[in-house]
Structure formats: C-alpha cells, structure tokens
Amino acid sequence: MANETPNTLPWPPMIFGGLVVLGLLMQHTYPLGLVANFKTPGYAVLTFGIVLDVWAMVTMASARTNILPHRAADRLVTTGPFALMRNPIYVGNSVATLGLGLVLQNGWLVIATPIAIIATHHLAVVREQAHLERKFGEQWSGYASRVKAWWVV
C-alpha cells in the first residue's frame, strides 16, 4: 500500500485549469455573456474560492500530509475546512472558477464549473475516497459519515 496512488491523470487541477483555458478560448471565439453584470459579486465569490483553497492547503501542510493527488495520503486531516467538507480544495477550485466567470462576464466559465465538478468527482474524488477508506478504515468511515464531500452533498 506504500506505493498506492489514489489518482491518475487527469488530476483535479488539470481538470479545472483545462476547463478555464477552454472557457477563455470559447469566450474569445464564441462570446457568451451573462444576462446581468455580476462583476462585483464575482470578486467576492472568486476571493472566497481562493481563501478556501489556501486555508485547506495550509491545514494540510500543518498536518504534514501529502497534498499531491497522485500520492498516497500520510494522514487523515479532519480539522480546519476539512471539518466542514471532505474536499475543500475542490470546492475552492469550483467556487473560484465560478467567480472568475462572473468577474470576466464569461458564460463559458459559468457553464464549465459544474462540468469540472462532475469530472473531478468521477475522475478523482471517488478514487481518493476509496484510497482513504483502505488506508484509514474506521477512522475514515466515521469521518465520511459526519462530513459531506462537497459541503452540500
């Protein structure tokens, strides 16, 4: 189990990054504006997503556990944002992607957000959760039964 890799390509940052690049290219080629100006709330949404990402990464670093999606977990982190949701980095990525779409008035990025969430869930979260269950057993099961994966589901 020491060499176990919970994830293979594409890693979640690649999913979100790729969809952001695609959304920006689509906006340049086939502009898709929003029905109202959401720039101001978009900055708040974008900031919240970035803050959540950073908080989760700092929490993982403080726990001295691996953050890379293709490497086995060292410890089960259940504090900080992980006490609120099991995937705060992916939630932060999702919120930041949506916020960027609102700030840029880019409808493609707004559409890309749920696609990135679904892809990340099926291509990464499911495998990561299986890895954590194998590695941490009852500790993981108890945590997973108390804390939702995506904050609301």
FIKOLZA-1660 file (N, C-alpha, C; in steps of 0.1 Angstrom, whole numbers, plus 5000, padded with zeros to 4 digits):
% residues 153
   i   px   py   pz ch aa at
   1 5008 4988 5000  A  M  N
   1 5000 5000 5000  A  M CA
   1 5009 5013 5000  A  M  C
   2 5021 5012 5003  A  A  N
   2 5030 5023 5004  A  A CA
   2 5031 5030 4991  A  A  C
   3 5031 5022 4980  A  N  N
   3 5032 5028 4966  A  N CA
   3 5019 5031 4960  A  N  C
   4 5008 5029 4967  A  E  N
   4 4995 5031 4962  A  E CA
   4 4993 5046 4957  A  E  C
   5 4987 5048 4945  A  T  N
   5 4984 5061 4940  A  T CA
   5 4969 5062 4940  A  T  C
   6 4963 5072 4947  A  P  N
   6 4949 5074 4947  A  P CA
   6 4944 5079 4934  A  P  C
   7 4952 5086 4927  A  N  N
   7 4947 5092 4914  A  N CA
   7 4957 5091 4903  A  N  C
   8 4951 5090 4891  A  T  N
   8 4959 5090 4879  A  T CA
   8 4955 5103 4871  A  T  C
   9 4961 5105 4860  A  L  N
   9 4957 5116 4852  A  L CA
   9 4943 5115 4847  A  L  C
  10 4936 5125 4845  A  P  N
  10 4939 5139 4848  A  P CA
  10 4937 5142 4863  A  P  C
  11 4946 5150 4869  A  W  N
  11 4945 5154 4883  A  W CA
  11 4935 5166 4883  A  W  C
  12 4928 5168 4894  A  P  N
  12 4918 5178 4895  A  P CA
  12 4923 5192 4891  A  P  C
  13 4936 5197 4895  A  P  N
  13 4940 5210 4890  A  P CA
  13 4940 5210 4874  A  P  C
  14 4943 5199 4868  A  M  N
  14 4943 5198 4853  A  M CA
  14 4929 5200 4848  A  M  C
  15 4920 5194 4855  A  I  N
  15 4906 5194 4850  A  I CA
  15 4901 5209 4851  A  I  C
  16 4903 5215 4863  A  F  N
  16 4898 5229 4864  A  F CA
  16 4906 5238 4855  A  F  C
  17 4919 5237 4855  A  G  N
  17 4927 5245 4846  A  G CA
  17 4924 5244 4831  A  G  C
  18 4922 5232 4827  A  G  N
  18 4919 5229 4813  A  G CA
  18 4905 5235 4809  A  G  C
  19 4896 5234 4818  A  L  N
  19 4882 5239 4815  A  L CA
  19 4883 5255 4816  A  L  C
  20 4891 5261 4824  A  V  N
  20 4892 5275 4824  A  V CA
  20 4898 5280 4811  A  V  C
  21 4909 5273 4807  A  V  N
  21 4915 5277 4794  A  V CA
  21 4905 5275 4783  A  V  C
  22 4898 5264 4783  A  L  N
  22 4888 5262 4772  A  L CA
  22 4877 5273 4773  A  L  C
  23 4873 5276 4785  A  G  N
  23 4862 5287 4786  A  G CA
  23 4867 5300 4781  A  G  C
  24 4880 5303 4784  A  L  N
  24 4886 5316 4779  A  L CA
  24 4887 5316 4764  A  L  C
  25 4891 5305 4758  A  L  N
  25 4892 5304 4743  A  L CA
  25 4878 5304 4737  A  L  C
  26 4869 5297 4743  A  M  N
  26 4855 5298 4738  A  M CA
  26 4849 5312 4738  A  M  C
  27 4852 5319 4749  A  Q  N
  27 4847 5333 4750  A  Q CA
  27 4853 5342 4739  A  Q  C
  28 4865 5339 4736  A  H  N
  28 4872 5347 4726  A  H CA
  28 4866 5344 4712  A  H  C
  29 4863 5331 4710  A  T  N
  29 4858 5327 4697  A  T CA
  29 4843 5328 4695  A  T  C
  30 4836 5324 4705  A  Y  N
  30 4821 5325 4706  A  Y CA
  30 4816 5331 4719  A  Y  C
  31 4817 5344 4719  A  P  N
  31 4813 5351 4732  A  P CA
  31 4800 5347 4737  A  P  C
  32 4800 5344 4750  A  L  N
  32 4787 5340 4757  A  L CA
  32 4787 5349 4770  A  L  C
  33 4780 5360 4769  A  G  N
  33 4779 5369 4780  A  G CA
  33 4768 5364 4790  A  G  C
  34 4768 5371 4802  A  L  N
  34 4758 5368 4812  A  L CA
  34 4746 5378 4811  A  L  C
  35 4735 5374 4816  A  V  N
  35 4723 5382 4814  A  V CA
  35 4723 5395 4823  A  V  C
  36 4732 5395 4833  A  A  N
  36 4733 5407 4841  A  A CA
  36 4748 5409 4845  A  A  C
  37 4752 5420 4850  A  N  N
  37 4765 5423 4854  A  N CA
  37 4768 5417 4868  A  N  C
  38 4776 5407 4869  A  F  N
  38 4779 5400 4881  A  F CA
  38 4793 5403 4886  A  F  C
  39 4799 5413 4880  A  K  N
  39 4813 5415 4883  A  K CA
  39 4816 5417 4898  A  K  C
  40 4808 5426 4905  A  T  N
  40 4811 5429 4919  A  T CA
  40 4809 5416 4928  A  T  C
  41 4798 5409 4927  A  P  N
  41 4797 5397 4935  A  P CA
  41 4807 5386 4930  A  P  C
  42 4811 5387 4918  A  G  N
  42 4820 5377 4913  A  G CA
  42 4834 5378 4920  A  G  C
  43 4838 5391 4923  A  Y  N
  43 4850 5392 4931  A  Y CA
  43 4849 5386 4944  A  Y  C
  44 4838 5387 4951  A  A  N
  44 4836 5381 4964  A  A CA
  44 4836 5366 4963  A  A  C
  45 4830 5360 4952  A  V  N
  45 4830 5346 4950  A  V CA
  45 4844 5341 4947  A  V  C
  46 4851 5348 4938  A  L  N
  46 4864 5344 4935  A  L CA
  46 4873 5344 4947  A  L  C
  47 4872 5355 4955  A  T  N
  47 4881 5356 4967  A  T CA
  47 4877 5345 4977  A  T  C
  48 4865 5342 4979  A  F  N
  48 4861 5331 4988  A  F CA
  48 4867 5318 4983  A  F  C
  49 4867 5315 4970  A  G  N
  49 4872 5302 4965  A  G CA
  49 4887 5301 4967  A  G  C
  50 4894 5313 4965  A  I  N
  50 4909 5313 4967  A  I CA
  50 4912 5311 4982  A  I  C
  51 4905 5318 4991  A  V  N
  51 4907 5317 5005  A  V CA
  51 4905 5303 5010  A  V  C
  52 4894 5296 5005  A  L  N
  52 4891 5283 5009  A  L CA
  52 4903 5273 5004  A  L  C
  53 4908 5275 4992  A  D  N
  53 4919 5267 4987  A  D CA
  53 4931 5269 4996  A  D  C
  54 4935 5281 4999  A  V  N
  54 4947 5284 5007  A  V CA
  54 4945 5278 5021  A  V  C
  55 4934 5280 5027  A  W  N
  55 4931 5275 5040  A  W CA
  55 4933 5260 5041  A  W  C
  56 4927 5253 5031  A  A  N
  56 4929 5239 5030  A  A CA
  56 4943 5234 5028  A  A  C
  57 4950 5241 5020  A  M  N
  57 4964 5238 5017  A  M CA
  57 4973 5240 5030  A  M  C
  58 4971 5251 5037  A  V  N
  58 4978 5254 5049  A  V CA
  58 4975 5244 5060  A  V  C
  59 4962 5240 5060  A  T  N
  59 4958 5230 5070  A  T CA
  59 4965 5216 5067  A  T  C
  60 4966 5213 5055  A  M  N
  60 4973 5200 5051  A  M CA
  60 4988 5201 5054  A  M  C
  61 4994 5213 5051  A  A  N
  61 5008 5215 5054  A  A CA
  61 5010 5214 5069  A  A  C
  62 5002 5220 5076  A  S  N
  62 5003 5220 5091  A  S CA
  62 5002 5206 5097  A  S  C
  63 4994 5197 5090  A  A  N
  63 4992 5183 5094  A  A CA
  63 5004 5175 5089  A  A  C
  64 5012 5181 5081  A  R  N
  64 5024 5173 5075  A  R CA
  64 5019 5161 5067  A  R  C
  65 5009 5164 5058  A  T  N
  65 5004 5153 5050  A  T CA
  65 5006 5157 5035  A  T  C
  66 5006 5147 5027  A  N  N
  66 5007 5149 5013  A  N CA
  66 4995 5157 5007  A  N  C
  67 4998 5166 4998  A  I  N
  67 4987 5173 4991  A  I CA
  67 4986 5169 4977  A  I  C
  68 4996 5163 4971  A  L  N
  68 4995 5159 4957  A  L CA
  68 4985 5148 4954  A  L  C
  69 4977 5149 4944  A  P  N
  69 4966 5140 4942  A  P CA
  69 4970 5126 4937  A  P  C
  70 4983 5125 4933  A  H  N
  70 4988 5112 4928  A  H CA
  70 4996 5104 4938  A  H  C
  71 4997 5110 4950  A  R  N
  71 5005 5103 4960  A  R CA
  71 4996 5099 4972  A  R  C
  72 5000 5088 4978  A  A  N
  72 4992 5083 4989  A  A CA
  72 4991 5093 5001  A  A  C
  73 4980 5093 5008  A  A  N
  73 4978 5102 5020  A  A CA
  73 4987 5097 5031  A  A  C
  74 4992 5106 5038  A  D  N
  74 5000 5103 5050  A  D CA
  74 4992 5103 5063  A  D  C
  75 4982 5113 5063  A  R  N
  75 4974 5114 5075  A  R CA
  75 4960 5118 5070  A  R  C
  76 4950 5115 5078  A  L  N
  76 4936 5119 5076  A  L CA
  76 4934 5132 5083  A  L  C
  77 4932 5143 5075  A  V  N
  77 4930 5156 5081  A  V CA
  77 4915 5159 5082  A  V  C
  78 4911 5162 5094  A  T  N
  78 4897 5164 5097  A  T CA
  78 4895 5178 5104  A  T  C
  79 4905 5186 5104  A  T  N
  79 4904 5199 5110  A  T CA
  79 4903 5210 5100  A  T  C
  80 4901 5223 5104  A  G  N
  80 4901 5234 5095  A  G CA
  80 4889 5232 5086  A  G  C
  81 4891 5235 5073  A  P  N
  81 4880 5234 5063  A  P CA
  81 4875 5219 5062  A  P  C
  82 4884 5210 5065  A  F  N
  82 4881 5196 5064  A  F CA
  82 4871 5191 5074  A  F  C
  83 4868 5200 5084  A  A  N
  83 4858 5197 5094  A  A CA
  83 4844 5201 5088  A  A  C
  84 4844 5209 5078  A  L  N
  84 4832 5214 5071  A  L CA
  84 4828 5206 5059  A  L  C
  85 4839 5201 5052  A  M  N
  85 4837 5194 5039  A  M CA
  85 4849 5185 5037  A  M  C
  86 4847 5174 5030  A  R  N
  86 4859 5165 5028  A  R CA
  86 4868 5169 5016  A  R  C
  87 4863 5178 5007  A  N  N
  87 4871 5182 4996  A  N CA
  87 4872 5197 4995  A  N  C
  88 4877 5204 5005  A  P  N
  88 4877 5219 5004  A  P CA
  88 4885 5224 4993  A  P  C
  89 4895 5217 4989  A  I  N
  89 4903 5223 4977  A  I CA
  89 4895 5222 4964  A  I  C
  90 4888 5211 4962  A  Y  N
  90 4880 5210 4950  A  Y CA
  90 4868 5220 4951  A  Y  C
  91 4862 5222 4963  A  V  N
  91 4852 5232 4964  A  V CA
  91 4857 5246 4962  A  V  C
  92 4869 5248 4967  A  G  N
  92 4875 5261 4965  A  G CA
  92 4878 5264 4950  A  G  C
  93 4883 5253 4943  A  N  N
  93 4885 5254 4928  A  N CA
  93 4872 5257 4921  A  N  C
  94 4861 5250 4925  A  S  N
  94 4848 5252 4919  A  S CA
  94 4843 5266 4921  A  S  C
  95 4844 5271 4933  A  V  N
  95 4839 5285 4936  A  V CA
  95 4848 5295 4929  A  V  C
  96 4861 5293 4929  A  A  N
  96 4870 5303 4922  A  A CA
  96 4867 5303 4907  A  A  C
  97 4864 5291 4901  A  T  N
  97 4861 5291 4887  A  T CA
  97 4848 5298 4884  A  T  C
  98 4838 5296 4892  A  L  N
  98 4826 5303 4890  A  L CA
  98 4828 5318 4892  A  L  C
  99 4835 5322 4902  A  G  N
  99 4838 5336 4905  A  G CA
  99 4846 5343 4893  A  G  C
 100 4855 5335 4888  A  L  N
 100 4863 5341 4876  A  L CA
 100 4853 5343 4864  A  L  C
 101 4844 5334 4862  A  G  N
 101 4834 5335 4852  A  G CA
 101 4825 5348 4854  A  G  C
 102 4822 5350 4866  A  L  N
 102 4813 5362 4870  A  L CA
 102 4821 5375 4868  A  L  C
 103 4834 5375 4873  A  V  N
 103 4842 5387 4871  A  V CA
 103 4844 5390 4857  A  V  C
 104 4847 5380 4849  A  L  N
 104 4850 5382 4834  A  L CA
 104 4837 5383 4826  A  L  C
 105 4826 5381 4832  A  Q  N
 105 4813 5380 4825  A  Q CA
 105 4814 5370 4813  A  Q  C
 106 4820 5358 4817  A  N  N
 106 4822 5348 4807  A  N CA
 106 4813 5336 4810  A  N  C
 107 4802 5335 4802  A  G  N
 107 4793 5324 4804  A  G CA
 107 4798 5311 4803  A  G  C
 108 4809 5309 4795  A  W  N
 108 4815 5296 4793  A  W CA
 108 4821 5291 4806  A  W  C
 109 4827 5300 4814  A  L  N
 109 4833 5296 4826  A  L CA
 109 4822 5292 4836  A  L  C
 110 4811 5299 4836  A  V  N
 110 4800 5295 4844  A  V CA
 110 4795 5281 4841  A  V  C
 111 4794 5278 4828  A  I  N
 111 4790 5265 4823  A  I CA
 111 4801 5255 4827  A  I  C
 112 4813 5259 4826  A  A  N
 112 4824 5249 4829  A  A CA
 112 4825 5245 4843  A  A  C
 113 4820 5253 4852  A  T  N
 113 4821 5250 4867  A  T CA
 113 4814 5237 4870  A  T  C
 114 4801 5235 4867  A  P  N
 114 4795 5222 4870  A  P CA
 114 4801 5210 4863  A  P  C
 115 4806 5212 4851  A  I  N
 115 4813 5202 4843  A  I CA
 115 4826 5198 4851  A  I  C
 116 4833 5208 4855  A  A  N
 116 4845 5205 4863  A  A CA
 116 4842 5197 4876  A  A  C
 117 4831 5201 4883  A  I  N
 117 4827 5194 4895  A  I CA
 117 4824 5179 4892  A  I  C
 118 4816 5177 4882  A  I  N
 118 4812 5163 4879  A  I CA
 118 4825 5155 4875  A  I  C
 119 4833 5161 4866  A  A  N
 119 4845 5154 4862  A  A CA
 119 4854 5151 4873  A  A  C
 120 4856 5161 4882  A  T  N
 120 4865 5159 4894  A  T CA
 120 4859 5148 4903  A  T  C
 121 4846 5148 4905  A  H  N
 121 4840 5138 4914  A  H CA
 121 4843 5124 4908  A  H  C
 122 4840 5122 4896  A  H  N
 122 4841 5109 4890  A  H CA
 122 4855 5104 4887  A  H  C
 123 4864 5114 4883  A  L  N
 123 4878 5110 4880  A  L CA
 123 4887 5111 4891  A  L  C
 124 4884 5117 4902  A  A  N
 124 4893 5119 4913  A  A CA
 124 4887 5115 4927  A  A  C
 125 4876 5122 4931  A  V  N
 125 4871 5120 4944  A  V CA
 125 4867 5106 4947  A  V  C
 126 4861 5099 4938  A  V  N
 126 4857 5085 4940  A  V CA
 126 4869 5077 4943  A  V  C
 127 4879 5078 4935  A  R  N
 127 4892 5070 4938  A  R CA
 127 4899 5075 4951  A  R  C
 128 4899 5088 4954  A  E  N
 128 4905 5092 4966  A  E CA
 128 4898 5087 4978  A  E  C
 129 4885 5087 4978  A  Q  N
 129 4877 5082 4989  A  Q CA
 129 4880 5067 4991  A  Q  C
 130 4881 5059 4981  A  A  N
 130 4884 5045 4982  A  A CA
 130 4897 5043 4988  A  A  C
 131 4907 5051 4984  A  H  N
 131 4921 5051 4989  A  H CA
 131 4921 5054 5004  A  H  C
 132 4914 5064 5008  A  L  N
 132 4913 5068 5022  A  L CA
 132 4906 5058 5030  A  L  C
 133 4896 5051 5025  A  E  N
 133 4889 5041 5032  A  E CA
 133 4898 5029 5034  A  E  C
 134 4906 5025 5024  A  R  N
 134 4915 5014 5026  A  R CA
 134 4926 5017 5036  A  R  C
 135 4931 5030 5035  A  K  N
 135 4942 5034 5043  A  K CA
 135 4939 5036 5058  A  K  C
 136 4927 5042 5060  A  F  N
 136 4923 5047 5074  A  F CA
 136 4912 5040 5080  A  F  C
 137 4905 5031 5072  A  G  N
 137 4895 5022 5077  A  G CA
 137 4884 5029 5085  A  G  C
 138 4882 5025 5098  A  E  N
 138 4871 5031 5106  A  E CA
 138 4872 5046 5108  A  E  C
 139 4884 5050 5109  A  Q  N
 139 4886 5065 5111  A  Q CA
 139 4880 5072 5099  A  Q  C
 140 4883 5068 5087  A  W  N
 140 4877 5074 5075  A  W CA
 140 4862 5072 5075  A  W  C
 141 4857 5060 5078  A  S  N
 141 4843 5058 5077  A  S CA
 141 4835 5067 5087  A  S  C
 142 4840 5069 5099  A  G  N
 142 4834 5078 5108  A  G CA
 142 4834 5092 5103  A  G  C
 143 4845 5096 5098  A  Y  N
 143 4846 5110 5093  A  Y CA
 143 4837 5112 5081  A  Y  C
 144 4837 5102 5072  A  A  N
 144 4829 5103 5060  A  A CA
 144 4814 5103 5063  A  A  C
 145 4810 5097 5074  A  S  N
 145 4796 5097 5077  A  S CA
 145 4792 5110 5084  A  S  C
 146 4801 5117 5089  A  R  N
 146 4798 5130 5096  A  R CA
 146 4799 5142 5087  A  R  C
 147 4808 5142 5077  A  V  N
 147 4812 5153 5069  A  V CA
 147 4809 5151 5054  A  V  C
 148 4801 5160 5048  A  K  N
 148 4798 5158 5034  A  K CA
 148 4810 5161 5025  A  K  C
 149 4810 5154 5013  A  A  N
 149 4821 5155 5004  A  A CA
 149 4823 5169 4998  A  A  C
 150 4811 5175 4994  A  W  N
 150 4812 5187 4986  A  W CA
 150 4804 5198 4994  A  W  C
 151 4804 5198 5007  A  W  N
 151 4798 5208 5015  A  W CA
 151 4783 5206 5016  A  W  C
 152 4776 5204 5005  A  V  N
 152 4762 5203 5005  A  V CA
 152 4757 5189 5001  A  V  C
 153 4765 5181 4995  A  V  N
 153 4762 5167 4992  A  V CA
 153 4772 5158 4996  A  V  C
% end
